Amino acid sequence: MSQIDSNQPKFNLKSYLNDFNPWHNIKIMHTNVPNDILAGITVAVIAMPLALAFGVASGLGAEAGMWAAICGGILVGLFGGSNTGVSGPTGPKVVQLAAIIAATKLASGEPDIVFAMSMVFLSGLVCIVLALMKIGRFIYYTPYSVVSGFMCGIGVIIILLEIPPMLGFATPNSVVGAIKQIPYDIMHEKPHALIVSLATFFTILLWPRVTKKEWLPAPLMGLIVGTSIAHLFTFKDIEYIGSMPVGLPHLYWPDFTRFGDMVGGAFALAGLCIFDSLLTCLVADNMTNERHNSDREIFGQGIANLGCGIVGGVTTATATMRTVANIKCGGKTGLASITHGLVLLALMLGLAPYASYIPMACLAGILLKVGMDIIDYRVLPVLHRMPFMDSICFWAVLILTISVDLLVAMGVGITIAFVRIVQELGQAYEQNVVSLNDMDRKLPADVSMPEELKEKVLKLRLEGPLFFGVSDTIYRASSALVDYKYLIVRMARVPMADMSGAYLLDDIIEKAHKQGATVFFTGLRPQVDRTLTRLRVIEKVGREHCLETFNDAILKIQELESDLASGKTNIEEDNLSQV
């Protein structure tokens, strides 16, 4: 066992931490400077109206969305794992944060900003810890039905929450509140607010068909049109963003005195951050034929959320719309993301007062389009043709996302998919039990074995991973093991074994020993051998009975039988001599 362990690669802390070194991003920033700067400016123009809208939707104010976009742009540009990803506030994270803020308001009805920012800061710490644990690769194992249900649910939430402000009323605190409020709002809608929101929405919808110029993106054009209509016709009965602070942000130092209350929300925000960011990175990979570093991306998001928690920004994640725009505009390194953040910083330091003239209904029109874009239209035409378990998974995630909680929905969806795949792997697991007489293959030429012994030699062939999901299959195979003297367990096609699989083998060995039978293992792979050795399963078989091939086991049985026969002959001769 010690010999096996000595072959394991030694842990190298320096090499391990090197994965999170910002030098990976800095050293390539000189390779595409003009295009990166132009792309960053363009993405900043796209990001500004979205950041303002998300800040308002969170309940913390428009400036909170802007500071999040600034932190995401600059810090993830330095520390992130995708060369083309651009970070900032996103729909899923803002929806989650808004629900938490609504549930933790002060007695005065105002948001508990210190609590919220401390939770955002803590979510950044969680992301950093998870990045150091190297969990990023698991995003590739998320089933599409879970992703699709999640995205559709987020889209529906945003649409429902933005209908009241489009009609001139306050944004509801929850989806249930929105559903209850919408009928009243429709019957008492404010025409001026509806005009502004619809003008904004249809401008965003139609602008890409009018022009392909990326320097004037549809969200910015919608913001200009909606705001212009409100002021041109002097709509004074609608709500505006109001004053925004100019200059450096107010700093919020983390206060963990209510750690127990905020840890659940922090993990929820961290989980959404990871999921949202890495899904967008997969989109970017497909567009650029590159491969992002998932763990470094999670680390960068953790750093950005630490910054958000200090400067008063809503949480960040890698944003699909900004990332796609960055790629289309020629951005190829983190310099584009940093430029986008610096442009927004300049706006906040000098032009923030102009945001006070933007109508809330205008931002609602922008977010309505965002909600519609998030919905997965690829899956809608095939909803009625989905495989049964995929359909259950999709609808469970969709309904739970809307009615309960985003992270709960993700957990339930992944659990359903996990149970399904374990069940299918268990059913697909191949094994059979035969005696030597029933085998199709012939014995080695130098082996002669009486027919009555052949019936006493059983072969148990296992094929596939030996893990907890195949316990029922292996149990049924072991129940067929009766009346035998030798058992050969063929494991050449078993790539891995977990503790459950190892103890299943242990049970088979115990059953064999109770019958006075001898067990052989053949074709053990190193990983399986290592597991069985550590769990002391091999020592019950005996290292001398772990052989390379099935023929080796047959020859070993013949040798044992010969030894046994010669031993009996010697005993008989001794008895005769005594007589």
C-alpha positions as CSV (number, residue, x, y, z in Angstrom):
1,M,0.0,0.0,0.0
2,S,2.8,2.4,0.8
3,Q,4.4,1.6,-2.6
4,I,1.1,2.6,-4.3
5,D,0.9,5.8,-2.3
6,S,4.5,6.8,-3.1
7,N,3.7,6.8,-6.8
8,Q,1.1,9.6,-6.3
9,P,2.2,13.1,-7.5
10,K,3.2,15.4,-4.7
11,F,1.2,18.5,-4.0
12,N,2.9,21.7,-5.3
13,L,1.4,24.8,-3.6
14,K,3.2,27.3,-5.9
15,S,1.9,25.6,-9.0
16,Y,-1.5,25.3,-7.5
17,L,-1.8,29.0,-6.7
18,N,-0.3,30.0,-10.0
19,D,-3.6,29.2,-11.6
20,F,-5.1,32.3,-9.9
21,N,-2.2,34.7,-10.8
22,P,-3.5,37.8,-12.7
23,W,-0.3,37.7,-14.8
24,H,-2.1,35.2,-17.0
25,N,-4.4,38.0,-18.2
26,I,-2.0,40.9,-18.0
27,K,0.7,39.4,-20.2
28,I,-1.6,39.2,-23.3
29,M,-3.3,42.7,-22.9
30,H,-0.8,44.3,-25.4
31,T,-1.8,42.0,-28.2
32,N,-5.0,43.6,-29.3
33,V,-5.0,47.1,-27.7
34,P,-7.0,49.2,-30.3
35,N,-9.8,46.7,-30.8
36,D,-10.0,46.0,-27.1
37,I,-10.4,49.7,-26.2
38,L,-13.0,50.2,-28.9
39,A,-14.9,47.1,-27.8
40,G,-14.7,48.2,-24.1
41,I,-16.2,51.6,-24.9
42,T,-19.0,50.0,-26.9
43,V,-19.8,47.4,-24.2
44,A,-19.8,50.3,-21.6
45,V,-22.5,52.0,-23.7
46,I,-24.5,48.7,-23.7
47,A,-23.9,48.1,-20.0
48,M,-24.9,51.5,-18.6
49,P,-28.7,51.3,-19.1
50,L,-28.7,47.7,-18.0
51,A,-26.6,48.5,-14.9
52,L,-29.0,51.4,-14.0
53,A,-32.0,49.1,-14.5
54,F,-30.6,46.2,-12.5
55,G,-29.6,48.6,-9.7
56,V,-33.2,49.9,-9.4
57,A,-34.6,46.3,-9.7
58,S,-32.5,45.2,-6.7
59,G,-34.0,47.8,-4.4
60,L,-30.6,49.4,-3.7
61,G,-30.8,52.2,-6.3
62,A,-29.4,52.8,-9.8
63,E,-25.9,53.6,-8.5
64,A,-25.6,50.2,-7.0
65,G,-25.9,48.6,-10.4
66,M,-23.3,51.0,-11.8
67,W,-20.7,50.2,-9.1
68,A,-21.3,46.5,-9.6
69,A,-20.6,46.9,-13.3
70,I,-17.4,48.9,-12.5
71,C,-16.1,46.3,-10.1
72,G,-17.0,43.4,-12.4
73,G,-15.4,45.0,-15.4
74,I,-12.1,46.0,-13.8
75,L,-11.5,43.2,-11.3
76,V,-12.7,40.3,-13.4
77,G,-10.8,41.7,-16.3
78,L,-7.7,41.3,-14.2
79,F,-8.4,38.0,-12.3
80,G,-11.0,36.2,-14.5
81,G,-10.6,33.0,-16.5
82,S,-12.2,34.1,-19.8
83,N,-10.3,36.4,-22.1
84,T,-13.6,37.8,-23.6
85,G,-16.0,37.6,-20.7
86,V,-17.4,40.9,-19.4
87,S,-18.9,41.0,-15.9
88,G,-21.5,43.1,-14.1
89,P,-25.0,42.7,-12.6
90,T,-27.1,40.0,-14.3
91,G,-30.8,39.1,-14.2
92,P,-30.6,35.9,-12.1
93,K,-28.4,37.4,-9.4
94,V,-30.3,40.7,-9.1
95,V,-33.6,38.7,-8.8
96,Q,-32.1,36.7,-6.0
97,L,-30.6,39.7,-4.3
98,A,-33.9,41.7,-4.6
99,A,-35.8,38.9,-2.9
100,I,-33.2,38.8,0.0
101,I,-33.3,42.6,0.4
102,A,-37.1,42.6,0.4
103,A,-37.1,40.0,3.2
104,T,-34.5,41.8,5.4
105,K,-35.8,45.4,5.3
106,L,-35.4,47.6,8.4
107,A,-38.4,48.6,10.5
108,S,-38.5,51.9,8.5
109,G,-39.1,50.0,5.3
110,E,-35.6,51.0,4.0
111,P,-33.2,48.3,2.7
112,D,-30.6,47.1,5.3
113,I,-27.7,48.1,3.2
114,V,-25.0,47.1,5.6
115,F,-26.5,43.6,5.9
116,A,-26.9,43.3,2.2
117,M,-23.4,44.5,1.4
118,S,-21.9,42.2,4.1
119,M,-23.7,39.3,2.5
120,V,-22.4,40.2,-1.0
121,F,-18.9,40.4,0.5
122,L,-19.4,37.0,2.1
123,S,-20.6,35.5,-1.2
124,G,-17.3,36.7,-2.8
125,L,-15.4,34.8,-0.1
126,V,-17.5,31.7,-0.8
127,C,-16.6,32.0,-4.5
128,I,-12.9,32.3,-3.7
129,V,-13.0,29.2,-1.4
130,L,-14.9,27.2,-4.1
131,A,-12.4,28.3,-6.7
132,L,-9.5,27.1,-4.6
133,M,-11.4,23.8,-4.2
134,K,-11.3,23.5,-8.0
135,I,-15.1,22.9,-8.5
136,G,-15.3,24.8,-11.8
137,R,-15.1,21.7,-14.0
138,F,-18.5,20.5,-12.7
139,I,-20.4,23.1,-14.8
140,Y,-19.8,20.8,-17.7
141,Y,-21.9,18.1,-16.0
142,T,-25.1,20.3,-15.7
143,P,-27.9,18.7,-17.7
144,Y,-29.5,20.8,-20.4
145,S,-33.0,20.4,-19.0
146,V,-31.8,22.0,-15.8
147,V,-30.2,24.9,-17.6
148,S,-33.2,25.5,-19.8
149,G,-35.7,25.4,-17.0
150,F,-33.5,27.8,-15.0
151,M,-33.2,30.3,-17.8
152,C,-36.9,30.2,-18.7
153,G,-37.8,30.6,-15.0
154,I,-35.5,33.7,-14.7
155,G,-37.0,35.2,-17.8
156,V,-40.6,34.7,-16.5
157,I,-39.6,36.3,-13.2
158,I,-38.1,39.4,-14.8
159,I,-41.1,39.8,-17.1
160,L,-43.6,39.5,-14.2
161,L,-41.7,41.9,-12.0
162,E,-41.4,44.5,-14.7
163,I,-45.1,44.6,-15.7
164,P,-46.2,46.9,-12.8
165,P,-43.4,49.5,-13.3
166,M,-44.3,49.5,-17.0
167,L,-47.8,50.5,-16.0
168,G,-46.6,53.2,-13.7
169,F,-46.6,51.4,-10.3
170,A,-43.8,50.3,-7.9
171,T,-41.8,47.1,-8.6
172,P,-43.3,44.3,-6.4
173,N,-41.1,42.6,-3.8
174,S,-41.8,39.1,-5.0
175,V,-43.2,37.1,-8.0
176,V,-46.3,36.2,-5.9
177,G,-46.8,39.9,-5.1
178,A,-46.5,40.8,-8.8
179,I,-49.1,38.2,-9.8
180,K,-51.5,39.6,-7.3
181,Q,-50.7,43.2,-8.2
182,I,-50.9,42.9,-12.0
183,P,-54.7,42.7,-12.4
184,Y,-55.2,45.9,-10.4
185,D,-52.3,47.7,-12.2
186,I,-53.8,46.8,-15.6
187,M,-57.2,48.2,-14.7
188,H,-55.6,51.4,-13.2
189,E,-52.6,51.8,-15.6
190,K,-51.0,55.2,-16.0
191,P,-51.0,56.0,-19.8
192,H,-47.8,58.1,-19.7
193,A,-45.8,55.4,-18.1
194,L,-47.1,52.8,-20.5
195,I,-46.2,55.0,-23.5
196,V,-42.6,55.5,-22.3
197,S,-42.1,51.8,-21.5
198,L,-43.6,50.5,-24.7
199,A,-41.6,53.1,-26.8
200,T,-38.5,51.9,-25.0
201,F,-39.3,48.2,-25.5
202,F,-40.2,48.5,-29.2
203,T,-37.2,50.7,-29.9
204,I,-34.9,47.9,-28.5
205,L,-36.9,45.3,-30.5
206,L,-36.8,47.1,-33.8
207,W,-33.4,49.0,-33.7
208,P,-31.2,46.0,-34.8
209,R,-33.4,45.8,-37.9
210,V,-32.9,49.4,-38.7
211,T,-29.1,49.5,-38.4
212,K,-26.3,47.1,-37.7
213,K,-24.0,49.8,-36.2
214,E,-22.7,48.3,-32.9
215,W,-21.5,51.6,-31.5
216,L,-25.1,52.6,-30.9
217,P,-26.7,49.5,-29.3
218,A,-30.4,48.9,-28.9
219,P,-30.6,49.3,-25.1
220,L,-28.9,52.7,-25.3
221,M,-31.2,53.8,-28.1
222,G,-34.2,52.6,-26.2
223,L,-33.1,54.6,-23.2
224,I,-32.6,57.7,-25.3
225,V,-36.1,57.4,-27.0
226,G,-38.0,56.6,-23.8
227,T,-36.3,59.4,-21.8
228,S,-36.8,61.9,-24.7
229,I,-40.5,61.1,-25.0
230,A,-41.0,61.6,-21.2
231,H,-39.3,65.1,-21.3
232,L,-40.6,66.2,-24.7
233,F,-44.2,65.7,-23.6
234,T,-43.4,66.7,-20.0
235,F,-44.8,63.6,-18.3
236,K,-44.7,64.7,-14.7
237,D,-47.0,62.0,-13.3
238,I,-44.5,59.2,-13.8
239,E,-41.6,58.3,-11.5
240,Y,-37.9,59.0,-12.3
241,I,-34.7,57.5,-11.0
242,G,-33.9,60.6,-8.9
243,S,-30.6,61.9,-7.7
244,M,-27.5,59.7,-7.8
245,P,-24.4,60.5,-5.8
246,V,-21.4,61.9,-7.7
247,G,-17.9,61.0,-6.9
248,L,-16.3,58.1,-5.0
249,P,-18.7,55.6,-3.5
250,H,-19.6,55.2,0.2
251,L,-17.6,52.3,1.7
252,Y,-19.3,49.5,3.6
253,W,-17.0,47.4,5.8
254,P,-18.4,43.9,6.3
255,D,-20.3,43.3,9.5
256,F,-20.7,39.6,10.3
257,T,-22.6,40.0,13.6
258,R,-25.6,38.4,11.9
259,F,-23.5,35.8,10.2
260,G,-26.1,33.1,10.7
261,D,-28.8,35.1,8.9
262,M,-26.6,36.0,5.9
263,V,-24.7,32.7,5.3
264,G,-27.6,31.1,3.4
265,G,-28.1,34.0,1.1
266,A,-24.4,34.3,0.6
267,F,-24.1,30.7,-0.6
268,A,-27.2,31.2,-2.8
269,L,-25.6,34.3,-4.4
270,A,-22.2,32.5,-4.8
271,G,-23.9,29.4,-6.4
272,L,-25.8,31.6,-8.9
273,C,-22.7,33.6,-9.6
274,I,-20.8,30.4,-10.5
275,F,-23.6,29.0,-12.6
276,D,-24.4,32.2,-14.4
277,S,-20.8,33.1,-15.1
278,L,-19.6,29.7,-16.3
279,L,-22.7,29.2,-18.6
280,T,-21.8,32.5,-20.2
281,C,-18.1,31.4,-20.5
282,L,-19.3,28.3,-22.3
283,V,-21.1,30.5,-24.8
284,A,-18.0,32.6,-25.3
285,D,-15.9,29.4,-25.8
286,N,-18.2,28.4,-28.6
287,M,-17.9,31.7,-30.3
288,T,-14.2,32.1,-30.0
289,N,-13.0,28.4,-30.2
290,E,-11.1,29.0,-27.0
291,R,-11.4,27.3,-23.6
292,H,-11.8,29.4,-20.4
293,N,-10.3,28.5,-17.0
294,S,-13.4,27.8,-14.9
295,D,-11.6,28.0,-11.5
296,R,-9.9,31.2,-12.3
297,E,-13.2,32.7,-13.5
298,I,-14.8,31.8,-10.2
299,F,-11.9,33.3,-8.3
300,G,-12.2,36.5,-10.4
301,Q,-15.9,36.7,-9.6
302,G,-15.1,36.2,-5.9
303,I,-12.7,39.2,-6.0
304,A,-15.3,41.3,-7.8
305,N,-18.0,40.5,-5.3
306,L,-15.7,41.4,-2.5
307,G,-15.3,44.8,-4.2
308,C,-19.0,45.1,-4.7
309,G,-19.6,44.5,-1.0
310,I,-17.2,47.3,0.0
311,V,-18.4,50.0,-2.5
312,G,-22.1,49.3,-2.3
313,G,-22.7,47.5,-5.6
314,V,-25.1,44.7,-6.4
315,T,-23.5,41.3,-7.1
316,T,-21.7,40.5,-10.3
317,A,-21.4,37.6,-12.7
318,T,-20.2,37.2,-16.3
319,A,-23.0,38.7,-18.4
320,T,-24.0,37.1,-21.7
321,M,-25.2,40.2,-23.5
322,R,-22.0,42.2,-22.7
323,T,-19.8,39.2,-23.4
324,V,-21.3,38.5,-26.8
325,A,-21.1,42.2,-27.7
326,N,-17.5,42.3,-26.7
327,I,-16.6,39.4,-28.9
328,K,-18.5,40.8,-31.9
329,C,-16.7,44.2,-31.5
330,G,-13.3,42.5,-31.6
331,G,-12.4,42.2,-27.9
332,K,-9.9,39.4,-27.3
333,T,-8.3,40.1,-23.9
334,G,-9.2,41.4,-20.4
335,L,-8.3,44.9,-21.5
336,A,-11.7,45.3,-23.1
337,S,-13.4,44.4,-19.8
338,I,-11.2,46.8,-17.9
339,T,-11.8,49.6,-20.4
340,H,-15.6,49.0,-20.0
341,G,-15.2,49.3,-16.3
342,L,-13.1,52.5,-16.5
343,V,-15.6,54.2,-18.9
344,L,-18.4,53.5,-16.4
345,L,-16.3,54.8,-13.6
346,A,-15.7,58.0,-15.4
347,L,-19.5,58.3,-15.9
348,M,-20.1,57.8,-12.2
349,L,-17.5,60.4,-11.2
350,G,-18.8,63.1,-13.6
351,L,-22.1,62.3,-15.3
352,A,-24.2,60.6,-12.6
353,P,-26.6,63.5,-12.1
354,Y,-27.9,63.1,-15.6
355,A,-29.3,59.7,-14.7
356,S,-31.9,61.3,-12.5
357,Y,-33.8,62.3,-15.6
358,I,-34.4,58.7,-16.7
359,P,-38.0,57.4,-16.1
360,M,-38.5,54.2,-14.2
361,A,-40.9,53.0,-16.9
362,C,-38.0,53.4,-19.4
363,L,-35.8,51.0,-17.4
364,A,-38.8,48.6,-17.1
365,G,-39.0,48.5,-20.9
366,I,-35.3,47.6,-21.1
367,L,-35.7,44.8,-18.5
368,L,-38.8,43.4,-20.2
369,K,-36.6,42.8,-23.3
370,V,-33.9,41.3,-21.1
371,G,-36.4,38.9,-19.6
372,M,-37.7,37.9,-23.0
373,D,-34.1,37.3,-24.3
374,I,-33.2,35.1,-21.3
375,I,-36.0,32.6,-22.1
376,D,-34.7,29.5,-23.9
377,Y,-36.7,29.5,-27.2
378,R,-34.7,26.5,-28.5
379,V,-36.6,24.2,-26.1
380,L,-40.1,25.7,-26.4
381,P,-41.1,24.0,-29.7
382,V,-40.1,20.5,-28.4
383,L,-41.6,20.7,-24.9
384,H,-44.2,18.1,-25.8
385,R,-41.6,15.8,-27.3
386,M,-39.1,15.8,-24.4
387,P,-38.1,12.5,-22.8
388,F,-40.2,11.9,-19.7
389,M,-37.5,12.5,-17.1
390,D,-36.1,15.5,-19.0
391,S,-39.6,17.0,-19.0
392,I,-40.0,16.4,-15.2
393,C,-36.6,18.0,-14.6
394,F,-37.4,21.0,-16.8
395,W,-40.8,21.7,-15.3
396,A,-39.6,21.2,-11.7
397,V,-36.8,23.7,-12.2
398,L,-39.0,26.2,-14.0
399,I,-41.8,26.1,-11.4
400,L,-39.5,26.1,-8.4
401,T,-37.4,29.0,-9.9
402,I,-40.6,31.1,-10.2
403,S,-42.4,30.1,-7.0
404,V,-39.7,29.2,-4.4
405,D,-36.0,30.0,-4.9
406,L,-33.4,29.9,-7.7
407,L,-30.9,27.8,-5.8
408,V,-33.5,25.4,-4.6
409,A,-34.6,24.9,-8.2
410,M,-31.1,24.2,-9.3
411,G,-30.6,21.8,-6.5
412,V,-33.8,19.9,-7.2
413,G,-33.2,19.8,-10.9
414,I,-29.6,18.5,-10.6
415,T,-30.8,15.9,-8.0
416,I,-33.5,14.6,-10.4
417,A,-31.0,14.4,-13.2
418,F,-28.5,12.7,-10.9
419,V,-31.0,10.1,-9.8
420,R,-32.0,9.5,-13.4
421,I,-28.5,8.9,-14.6
422,V,-27.6,6.6,-11.7
423,Q,-30.8,4.6,-12.4
424,E,-29.9,4.3,-16.1
425,L,-26.3,3.4,-15.4
426,G,-27.5,0.7,-13.0
427,Q,-29.8,-0.8,-15.6
428,A,-27.1,-0.6,-18.3
429,Y,-24.5,-2.3,-16.1
430,E,-23.4,-5.6,-17.6
431,Q,-22.6,-8.7,-15.7
432,N,-23.0,-12.5,-16.0
433,V,-22.3,-15.6,-14.0
434,V,-21.4,-18.9,-15.8
435,S,-19.6,-22.1,-15.0
436,L,-16.6,-23.4,-17.0
437,N,-18.9,-25.9,-18.7
438,D,-21.2,-23.1,-19.9
439,M,-18.4,-20.9,-21.3
440,D,-18.2,-20.3,-25.0
441,R,-14.4,-20.0,-25.0
442,K,-12.1,-22.9,-24.7
443,L,-9.7,-23.6,-21.8
444,P,-5.9,-23.3,-22.3
445,A,-4.4,-26.3,-24.2
446,D,-2.3,-27.3,-21.2
447,V,-5.2,-27.5,-18.9
448,S,-7.1,-30.7,-18.2
449,M,-9.9,-30.5,-15.7
450,P,-12.6,-33.1,-14.8
451,E,-16.1,-32.3,-15.8
452,E,-17.4,-32.3,-12.2
453,L,-14.8,-29.7,-11.3
454,K,-15.7,-27.5,-14.2
455,E,-19.2,-27.2,-12.7
456,K,-17.6,-26.0,-9.5
457,V,-15.7,-23.2,-11.1
458,L,-17.8,-20.0,-11.6
459,K,-16.9,-16.9,-13.6
460,L,-18.4,-13.6,-12.5
461,R,-17.8,-11.0,-15.2
462,L,-18.3,-7.3,-14.3
463,E,-18.3,-4.6,-16.9
464,G,-18.5,-0.9,-16.1
465,P,-17.9,1.4,-13.1
466,L,-18.5,-0.4,-9.8
467,F,-20.3,2.3,-7.7
468,F,-23.4,2.7,-5.5
469,G,-25.8,2.9,-8.5
470,V,-25.2,-0.7,-9.5
471,S,-25.7,-2.3,-6.1
472,D,-29.0,-3.9,-7.0
473,T,-27.5,-5.3,-10.2
474,I,-24.5,-6.8,-8.4
475,Y,-26.7,-8.1,-5.6
476,R,-28.8,-10.1,-8.1
477,A,-25.6,-11.4,-9.7
478,S,-24.3,-12.6,-6.4
479,S,-27.5,-14.4,-5.6
480,A,-26.8,-16.7,-8.6
481,L,-23.5,-17.8,-6.9
482,V,-24.4,-21.2,-5.4
483,D,-22.7,-24.6,-5.0
484,Y,-19.2,-23.7,-6.2
485,K,-15.6,-24.3,-5.1
486,Y,-13.8,-21.5,-7.0
487,L,-15.0,-18.0,-8.1
488,I,-13.2,-16.0,-10.7
489,V,-14.2,-12.3,-10.7
490,R,-13.2,-10.8,-14.0
491,M,-12.6,-7.0,-13.6
492,A,-10.6,-6.0,-16.6
493,R,-13.5,-3.8,-17.8
494,V,-14.2,-2.1,-14.4
495,P,-12.6,1.4,-14.7
496,M,-13.3,2.5,-11.1
497,A,-14.8,1.4,-7.8
498,D,-16.1,3.6,-5.0
499,M,-16.6,2.5,-1.4
500,S,-20.1,1.1,-2.1
501,G,-18.7,-1.0,-5.0
502,A,-15.7,-2.2,-2.9
503,Y,-18.0,-3.4,-0.1
504,L,-20.3,-5.1,-2.6
505,L,-17.2,-7.2,-3.6
506,D,-16.5,-7.7,0.1
507,D,-19.9,-9.2,0.6
508,I,-19.4,-11.5,-2.3
509,I,-16.1,-12.7,-0.9
510,E,-17.7,-13.2,2.5
511,K,-20.4,-15.3,0.9
512,A,-17.8,-17.4,-1.0
513,H,-15.7,-18.0,2.1
514,K,-18.8,-19.2,4.1
515,Q,-19.2,-21.9,1.3
516,G,-15.6,-22.8,1.6
517,A,-14.8,-21.4,-1.8
518,T,-11.7,-19.6,-3.1
519,V,-12.0,-16.2,-4.8
520,F,-9.7,-14.9,-7.6
521,F,-9.6,-11.4,-9.1
522,T,-8.4,-11.0,-12.6
523,G,-7.5,-7.8,-14.7
524,L,-7.5,-5.3,-11.8
525,R,-6.8,-1.8,-13.0
526,P,-4.5,0.3,-10.8
527,Q,-7.2,2.7,-9.6
528,V,-9.5,-0.2,-8.6
529,D,-6.6,-2.1,-7.1
530,R,-5.7,1.0,-5.0
531,T,-9.3,1.4,-3.7
532,L,-9.7,-2.3,-2.8
533,T,-6.3,-2.3,-1.1
534,R,-7.0,0.7,1.0
535,L,-10.4,-0.7,2.1
536,R,-8.7,-4.1,2.9
537,V,-10.7,-6.0,0.4
538,I,-7.7,-7.4,-1.4
539,E,-6.3,-8.9,1.8
540,K,-9.4,-11.1,2.1
541,V,-8.7,-12.5,-1.3
542,G,-5.0,-12.6,-1.0
543,R,-2.5,-10.8,-3.2
544,E,-1.5,-14.2,-4.7
545,H,-5.0,-14.7,-6.0
546,C,-5.1,-11.3,-7.9
547,L,-3.9,-12.4,-11.4
548,E,-3.6,-10.7,-14.7
549,T,-5.8,-12.9,-16.9
550,F,-8.6,-15.4,-16.7
551,N,-6.3,-18.1,-18.1
552,D,-3.9,-17.4,-15.2
553,A,-6.7,-18.0,-12.8
554,I,-7.5,-21.4,-14.5
555,L,-3.9,-22.5,-14.3
556,K,-3.8,-21.4,-10.6
557,I,-6.9,-23.5,-9.9
558,Q,-5.3,-26.5,-11.7
559,E,-2.2,-26.0,-9.6
560,L,-4.3,-25.9,-6.4
561,E,-6.2,-29.0,-7.4
562,S,-2.9,-30.9,-8.2
563,D,-1.5,-29.9,-4.8
564,L,-4.7,-31.0,-3.1
565,A,-4.6,-34.3,-5.0
566,S,-1.0,-35.0,-4.2
567,G,-1.7,-34.1,-0.6
568,K,-4.5,-36.7,-0.4
569,T,-2.3,-39.3,-2.0
570,N,0.4,-38.8,0.6
571,I,-2.1,-39.1,3.4
572,E,-3.4,-42.4,1.9
573,E,0.1,-43.7,1.5
574,D,0.9,-42.8,5.2
575,N,-2.3,-44.6,6.3
576,L,-1.4,-47.8,4.3
577,S,2.1,-47.8,5.7
578,Q,0.7,-47.6,9.3
579,V,-1.5,-50.6,8.5
